[in-house]
């Protein structure tokens, strides 16, 4: 929960650093850059600890995914309340698709190999196809071959 809170705070600062100046387009660009960098420094004071603390609980891919979901949420609220821009239906559909990506990234697939696992054996010393299935949650195609006794002869490169 600490990671989520710190990431949310960092995103609030970063959203203001990146987009807050759009409300003041008349301000000199150099001044906007300096102010944005000061705001971004505050953002880093939350972001770096969030990633450090979160790394004990999440993978880096999961941390980045959490970050992106928080970013979309903070940005949506910011754009409606601060910039007074409407949130259109196609934005919401796109965000929903990204939420689907979150489900895929956080899905436990139970397969950590780089190449499909090959269990060898079968009749007359030939590999026999035992099972083949496609798992969408970040796992690739896993084809299993075995010798009838469950012996694994290793990964195929």
Secondary structure, DSSP 8 states (H G I E B T S, - for coil): -HHHHHHHHHHHHHHHHHHGGGGGTTS-HHHHHHHHHHHHHHHHHHHHHHHHHHTTTS-HHHHHHHHHHHHHHHHHHHHHHTS-----HHHHHHHHHHHHHHHHHH---S---SS-B-----GGG--EEEEEEE--SS--EEEEEE-SS-----B--
